[in-house]
Amino acid sequence: MRMLHSDPGHDLTYSDVFMVPSLSQVGSRLDVDLTTPDGIGTHIPVVVSNMTAVAGRRMAETVARRGGLTVLPQDIPLDVVSLVVSYVKGRHPVYETPITLTPHDTIGDALGLIHKRAHEAVIVVDGDERPLGVFTEDDAAGFDRFTQLHAVMNTDVQTIAAGREPDAVFEQLSDPRSGAVPVVDDEGRVLGVMTRTGALRSMIYPPAVDNRGRLMLAVAVGINGDPATKAKALAAMDVDVLVLDTAHGHQQRMLDAVAAVRSAVPDVPLVAGNVVTSAGTRQLIEAGADVVKVGVGPGAMCTTRMMTGVGRPQFSAIVECADEAARLEKHVWADGGVRFPRDVALALAGGAANVMFGSWLAGTYESAADTLRDLDGRLYKEGFGMASNRAVKNRTRAEADVVRAKKELFEEGISASRMYLDPERPGVEDIIDQIVAGLRSSCTYAGASTIAELHERAVVGVQSHAGYDEGRPLGTSW
């Protein structure tokens, strides 16, 4: 990356900078390879942060199917983590997971599940898992919640034979209104569902899979207790990436934890953070980290900077930490502060190998929180920061009351925030499409066909607040 202007004398965040177009030999956005240079195995630079209200099994499988990675939160009991890992590893890498119910289940049962998947359909099956009908929310109109599904489902069910190529599926579903269609095996049993858009996406996004072809996922580990023992247990579950996570990553306890985990599980990629300086980056890498997470305070649900005055503008933090990591032949992830696709491109231009997303994805079908409706009928989910009082209560539920009470006095995050589902982009895949479209265009403007080339070729300038406002379209939420 080259700076267009001389050192402005102060640190910069994403809104302070812009990228200048360069001579490009990249003929098409689809010629850009977004495989991340950190060697993790992801095909798009999307890592879902380990936020309890965001990262769960639905998010993990959906994001991995589109080439990204989800980090499960550190406060989930190991037996539950084992179930989630087995579940995600057992999902099909191309077909979406169906919601299935029987003909005698009710509309109320279906409506309680239907907003957990972006395809918004329930497949009604018989005792042998063969499809009998399809139910969507529109089918409930005029019926009470106790009406059984056989009375309202659409019985004109088309199916897709397992193994058909995505382009053939796309052509089969030529009617844009076809919705979710069951994928069936040779005996007619449901294996999954596909939509026209899903078939199109599967032609664009290679799934992130392990060496056995199963969807990938990561799990966060705290630095208290015995992180090495927990890391060994997670490795035995076939967790693909371990993320040692604490708000202040540049501390001795973190360095000791990294060294202990690295010794216990030498072959599993290890991510550690968070830091914002070259010194913190260097010491985490020297302790054994493969990737360092960069970011203190930029997250939408984080109040650290307002509570403590501690942190650093994110773009400058990424540039400094990425330079140090590259010197040591390692990588950094940009954690927090991305609110628009432009921010993702700038993080990668600054040297990040991957980008973490939290609150941006909280208001989606796939996030872990329950889907609720407000008085106007709009769908929303409740999000909260991982240093909030609510998160601390969850994390310390096994500790003595007096210990919990003391810890709850110290919060640096928002405990409850309504995250409304965008009617135009209600699913995480919709947001991934938006991010990837912007990023591919950024690469073509820079003349880059890979993320590494984007960092190498990007020319970044500093702008005023008026300059940033000039780039915002009028009459929108951008």
C-alpha positions in Angstrom: 0.0 0.0 0.0 1.2 3.5 -0.8 -0.1 6.6 0.9 -1.1 9.4 -1.5 -0.4 12.1 1.1 2.4 12.6 3.6 1.9 11.6 7.3 -1.1 13.5 8.5 0.3 13.5 12.1 -2.6 11.6 13.6 -4.1 8.1 13.4 -6.8 7.3 10.9 -9.9 5.2 10.8 -11.8 4.0 7.8 -13.9 7.1 7.3 -10.7 9.2 7.2 -9.3 7.5 4.1 -10.2 6.6 0.5 -8.6 4.6 -2.3 -7.5 6.1 -5.6 -8.1 4.2 -8.9 -5.0 2.7 -10.6 -4.3 1.2 -14.0 -6.0 -2.1 -14.1 -5.5 -5.3 -16.2 -8.3 -7.1 -14.4 -11.0 -7.6 -17.0 -13.9 -8.6 -14.7 -15.0 -8.6 -11.1 -15.4 -12.4 -11.4 -11.7 -12.7 -12.3 -10.8 -11.6 -8.7 -9.8 -14.4 -6.4 -10.8 -13.5 -2.8 -9.1 -16.6 -1.1 -7.6 -15.2 2.1 -3.8 -15.1 2.3 -3.7 -16.3 5.9 -3.8 -20.0 5.0 -6.9 -20.6 7.1 -8.8 -22.0 4.1 -11.5 -19.4 3.6 -12.4 -18.2 0.1 -13.8 -14.8 1.1 -12.5 -12.5 3.9 -15.5 -12.9 6.1 -15.1 -14.1 9.7 -18.1 -13.9 12.0 -17.1 -12.7 15.4 -17.6 -14.8 18.5 -20.6 -12.8 19.8 -23.2 -14.9 21.6 -26.2 -13.2 19.9 -24.6 -13.6 16.4 -22.4 -16.7 16.1 -24.3 -20.1 16.3 -24.7 -23.2 14.3 -26.9 -21.7 11.6 -24.5 -18.8 11.1 -21.5 -21.2 11.0 -22.9 -23.5 8.4 -24.3 -20.7 6.2 -21.2 -18.6 6.2 -18.9 -21.6 5.6 -21.1 -22.7 2.7 -20.3 -19.3 1.1 -16.5 -19.6 1.8 -16.2 -17.7 5.2 -15.7 -18.7 8.8 -17.7 -18.3 12.0 -16.1 -18.2 15.5 -18.3 -19.8 18.2 -18.3 -17.9 21.5 -16.0 -18.9 24.3 -18.8 -19.2 27.0 -20.5 -22.2 25.4 -20.1 -25.4 27.5 -17.8 -28.0 25.8 -20.6 -30.6 25.5 -22.7 -28.0 23.6 -19.8 -27.0 21.4 -19.3 -30.7 20.6 -22.9 -31.0 19.4 -22.6 -27.8 17.4 -19.4 -28.9 15.7 -20.9 -32.3 14.8 -24.0 -30.6 13.5 -22.1 -28.1 11.3 -19.6 -30.8 10.0 -22.6 -32.9 9.1 -24.3 -30.2 6.9 -24.1 -30.4 3.2 -21.6 -28.1 1.7 -23.9 -27.0 -1.2 -27.5 -27.7 -0.2 -29.2 -25.5 2.4 -30.5 -27.2 5.5 -34.3 -27.7 5.3 -36.8 -27.0 8.0 -39.0 -30.1 8.1 -42.2 -30.8 9.9 -45.0 -33.4 9.7 -48.5 -32.9 8.2 -49.9 -32.9 11.7 -47.7 -30.2 13.0 -49.4 -26.8 13.2 -49.1 -23.4 11.6 -47.9 -22.2 15.0 -45.1 -24.8 14.9 -44.1 -23.7 11.4 -44.1 -19.9 12.2 -41.9 -20.5 15.2 -39.2 -22.0 12.9 -39.6 -20.3 9.5 -37.6 -17.2 10.2 -34.5 -19.2 11.3 -33.7 -19.8 7.6 -33.4 -17.3 4.8 -35.3 -19.6 2.4 -38.4 -19.0 4.6 -40.1 -22.4 3.9 -41.0 -25.5 5.8 -40.9 -28.8 3.9 -43.7 -31.1 5.1 -42.5 -34.7 5.1 -43.9 -38.1 5.8 -42.4 -40.7 8.2 -39.7 -41.6 5.7 -38.6 -38.0 5.1 -40.2 -37.8 1.7 -41.7 -34.4 0.8 -45.5 -34.0 0.8 -45.8 -30.3 0.6 -44.2 -26.9 1.2 -45.5 -24.3 3.7 -44.6 -20.6 3.6 -45.7 -17.7 5.8 -48.2 -16.6 3.1 -50.0 -20.0 3.4 -51.0 -19.0 7.0 -53.3 -16.2 5.9 -56.8 -16.7 7.1 -56.0 -19.6 9.4 -55.4 -19.8 13.1 -52.1 -21.0 14.6 -53.6 -24.4 15.5 -54.5 -25.4 12.0 -52.5 -28.4 10.9 -50.1 -28.1 8.0 -51.7 -30.7 5.8 -54.7 -28.3 5.5 -52.7 -25.3 4.2 -49.5 -26.6 2.6 -48.8 -26.4 -1.2 -48.9 -30.0 -2.4 -47.7 -29.2 -5.9 -44.0 -29.9 -4.9 -41.2 -30.0 -7.5 -38.0 -31.6 -6.4 -34.3 -31.5 -7.4 -32.4 -34.8 -7.9 -29.2 -34.9 -5.7 -26.0 -34.4 -7.7 -27.4 -32.0 -10.3 -25.0 -29.2 -11.2 -25.9 -25.8 -9.9 -26.3 -24.3 -13.3 -28.8 -27.0 -14.2 -30.6 -26.3 -10.9 -30.7 -22.6 -11.8 -32.3 -23.4 -15.1 -34.8 -25.8 -13.5 -35.9 -23.1 -11.1 -36.5 -20.6 -14.0 -39.5 -19.1 -12.2 -38.1 -16.5 -9.7 -41.1 -17.3 -7.5 -40.3 -21.0 -7.2 -38.9 -20.5 -3.7 -37.2 -23.3 -1.8 -37.3 -26.6 -3.5 -36.4 -29.9 -1.8 -33.3 -31.8 -2.9 -34.0 -35.6 -2.8 -31.9 -38.7 -2.9 -32.6 -41.8 -5.2 -35.3 -42.9 -2.8 -37.0 -39.6 -2.7 -35.9 -38.6 0.8 -35.1 -34.9 1.6 -31.4 -34.1 1.7 -31.7 -30.3 1.7 -33.3 -27.4 -0.2 -32.1 -25.1 -2.9 -33.4 -21.8 -4.2 -32.7 -20.1 -7.5 -30.4 -17.6 -5.8 -28.8 -20.4 -3.8 -27.9 -22.2 -6.9 -26.4 -19.0 -8.4 -24.4 -18.4 -5.2 -23.0 -22.0 -5.2 -21.5 -21.2 -8.7 -19.7 -18.1 -7.3 -18.7 -19.1 -3.7 -16.6 -22.2 -3.1 -17.4 -23.5 0.4 -14.8 -23.4 3.1 -14.2 -27.0 3.9 -11.7 -29.1 5.9 -9.5 -31.8 4.4 -12.4 -34.2 4.6 -14.8 -31.9 2.7 -16.8 -30.8 5.7 -17.7 -27.2 6.5 -15.2 -25.3 8.6 -15.7 -23.5 11.9 -13.7 -21.9 14.7 -14.1 -21.7 18.4 -13.0 -18.9 20.8 -11.1 -19.7 24.0 -10.6 -17.4 26.9 -7.3 -16.9 28.7 -8.6 -17.7 32.2 -8.7 -21.2 33.7 -6.9 -23.8 31.6 -7.0 -22.7 28.0 -4.5 -25.4 26.9 -6.8 -28.2 28.1 -9.8 -26.7 26.5 -7.9 -26.2 23.3 -6.9 -29.9 23.2 -10.6 -30.9 23.7 -11.6 -28.6 20.9 -8.9 -30.0 18.6 -10.2 -33.5 19.3 -13.6 -32.3 18.1 -12.0 -31.4 14.7 -12.5 -27.6 15.3 -10.6 -26.0 12.4 -9.3 -22.8 14.0 -8.8 -21.7 17.6 -9.2 -18.1 18.6 -7.6 -17.0 21.9 -9.7 -13.9 22.7 -9.6 -11.2 25.3 -10.2 -7.4 25.1 -6.7 -6.6 26.1 -4.5 -9.0 24.2 -1.2 -7.4 25.0 -0.8 -8.8 28.5 1.4 -11.5 30.1 -1.6 -13.8 30.8 -2.4 -13.8 27.1 1.2 -14.5 26.1 1.3 -17.4 28.5 -2.0 -18.7 27.2 -0.8 -18.5 23.6 2.4 -20.4 24.4 0.5 -23.1 26.4 -2.1 -23.6 23.6 0.6 -23.6 20.9 2.4 -26.4 22.8 -0.8 -28.4 23.4 -2.1 -28.2 19.8 0.8 -27.5 17.5 -1.1 -28.3 14.3 -4.3 -26.2 14.6 -4.2 -22.6 13.3 -4.1 -20.2 16.3 -5.5 -16.7 16.2 -4.9 -14.4 19.2 -5.8 -10.8 20.2 -6.8 -8.1 20.5 -3.9 -5.6 20.0 -3.3 -2.3 18.2 0.4 -2.0 18.2 3.4 -3.6 16.5 4.8 -4.6 19.9 1.6 -6.4 20.8 1.6 -8.1 17.4 5.2 -9.2 17.6 4.9 -10.6 21.1 1.8 -12.6 20.3 3.5 -14.1 17.2 6.6 -14.9 19.1 4.5 -16.7 21.7 3.0 -18.9 18.9 0.1 -17.1 17.2 -0.4 -17.6 13.5 -2.8 -14.7 13.2 -3.2 -11.6 15.4 -6.6 -9.9 15.8 -6.4 -6.1 15.6 -8.9 -3.8 17.1 -9.6 -2.2 20.5 -12.9 -0.2 20.7 -14.1 0.2 17.1 -17.0 -2.3 17.4 -20.6 -1.0 17.2 -21.5 -2.6 20.6 -18.3 -1.7 22.4 -18.0 1.2 24.8 -14.4 0.7 25.7 -13.1 4.0 24.3 -15.9 6.0 26.0 -15.4 4.2 29.3 -11.6 4.1 29.4 -10.2 6.4 26.7 -8.2 3.3 25.5 -8.1 2.1 21.9 -6.9 3.3 18.5 -8.4 4.3 15.2 -8.7 1.1 13.3 -7.1 1.8 9.9 -3.8 3.0 11.5 -3.8 0.1 13.9 -4.2 -2.4 11.0 -1.5 -0.8 8.9 1.0 -0.9 11.8 0.2 -4.4 13.0 0.0 -5.9 9.5 3.4 -4.5 8.6 4.9 -6.1 11.7 3.1 -9.4 11.1 4.3 -9.5 7.5 7.9 -8.9 8.6 7.5 -12.1 10.7 5.7 -13.9 7.9 2.4 -14.0 9.7 -1.0 -12.2 9.3 -3.6 -10.1 11.0 -7.4 -10.0 11.1 -9.2 -6.7 11.2 -11.7 -7.0 14.1 -14.4 -4.4 14.4 -15.4 -1.1 12.9 -16.6 -2.2 9.5 -20.0 -0.7 8.6 -19.9 -0.6 4.8 -18.2 -2.7 2.1 -15.7 0.2 1.5 -14.4 -0.5 5.1 -13.7 -4.1 4.2 -11.7 -3.1 1.1 -9.8 -0.5 3.1 -8.9 -3.0 5.9 -7.5 -5.4 3.3 -5.7 -2.6 1.5 -4.1 -1.7 4.8 -2.8 -5.3 5.1 -5.4 -7.4 6.9 -5.8 -10.9 5.6 -9.3 -11.3 6.8 -12.1 -9.2 8.3 -14.3 -9.9 11.3 -18.0 -9.0 11.5 -20.3 -8.8 14.5 -23.1 -6.3 14.8 -23.5 -6.0 11.0 -24.7 -9.6 10.9 -26.7 -9.5 14.1 -29.9 -8.6 12.3 -30.1 -11.6 10.0 -32.1 -14.8 9.9 -29.0 -16.8 10.7 -27.8 -15.0 13.8 -28.1 -16.9 17.1 -30.7 -14.7 18.8 -34.4 -15.4 18.6 -36.4 -13.5 15.9 -38.9 -11.1 17.4 -41.5 -8.7 16.1 -42.1 -5.1 17.2 -45.6 -3.5 17.5 -45.4 -2.6 13.8 -44.7 -6.2 12.7 -41.1 -5.6 11.8 -38.6 -8.4 12.5 -35.7 -7.8 14.8 -33.2 -9.5 17.0 -31.5 -8.4 20.3 -27.8 -7.9 20.1 -25.3 -7.2 22.9 -21.6 -6.6 23.3 -19.3 -9.3 24.7 -18.0 -7.0 27.4 -21.5 -5.9 28.4 -23.2 -6.7 31.8 -25.4 -9.2 30.0 -22.4 -11.1 28.5 -20.5 -11.0 31.8 -23.5 -12.6 33.5 -23.6 -15.4 30.9 -19.9 -16.0 31.1 -19.7 -16.1 34.9 -22.8 -18.1 35.6 -20.8 -21.0 37.2 -18.9 -18.7 39.6 -19.9 -17.6 43.2 -22.5 -14.9 43.5 -20.1 -12.4 45.1 -17.5 -12.9 42.3 -20.2 -12.5 39.7 -21.5 -9.3 41.4 -18.0 -7.8 41.4 -17.4 -8.5 37.7 -20.8 -7.2 36.7 -19.8 -3.8 38.1 -17.3 -3.4 35.2 -19.0 -3.4 31.8 -17.7 -2.0 28.5 -20.5 -2.9 26.1 -24.1 -2.4 25.3 -26.4 -5.0 27.0 -29.4 -4.8 24.6 -29.9 -3.3 21.2 -32.6 -4.0 18.6 -31.0 -5.1 15.4 -33.8 -4.9 12.7 -33.7 -7.2 9.7 -33.3 -5.3 6.5 -36.2 -6.3 4.3 -33.9 -6.1 1.3 -31.0 -8.0 2.9 -32.5 -10.2 5.7 -30.1 -13.1 5.4 -26.4 -13.2 6.0 -25.9 -14.4 2.5 -27.5 -11.1 1.2 -25.0 -9.1 3.2 -22.1 -11.3 2.0 -23.2 -10.6 -1.6 -23.1 -6.9 -0.8 -19.6 -7.1 0.8 -18.1 -9.3 -1.9 -19.6 -7.2 -4.7 -18.0 -4.0 -3.3 -14.7 -5.8 -2.6 -14.5 -7.3 -6.1 -15.0 -3.8 -7.6 -12.4 -2.3 -5.3 -9.9 -4.9 -6.5 -10.6 -4.0 -10.1 -10.2 -0.3 -9.4 -6.8 -1.1 -7.8 -5.8 -3.5 -10.6 -5.6 -6.4 -8.2 -6.7 -9.9 -8.8 -6.1 -11.2 -5.3 -6.2 -9.8 -1.7 -2.4 -9.8 -1.6 -2.3 -7.7 -4.8 -4.8 -5.3 -3.3 -2.5 -4.6 -0.4 0.5 -4.3 -2.7 -1.2 -2.0 -5.3 -3.6 0.1 -3.2 -3.0 3.9 -3.2 -4.8 5.4 -0.1 -5.4 9.0 0.6 -6.6 11.0 3.6 -9.8 13.0 3.3 -11.8 15.5 5.3 -15.2 14.8 6.8 -16.7 16.8 3.9 -14.8 14.5 1.5 -16.3 11.5 3.2 -19.8 13.0 3.1 -19.4 13.8 -0.6 -19.1 10.1 -1.3 -22.4 9.2 0.4 -25.4 8.9 -1.8 -28.3 11.2 -0.9 -31.6 9.8 0.5 -30.2 6.5 1.7 -28.9 5.0 5.0 -25.3 4.8 3.6 
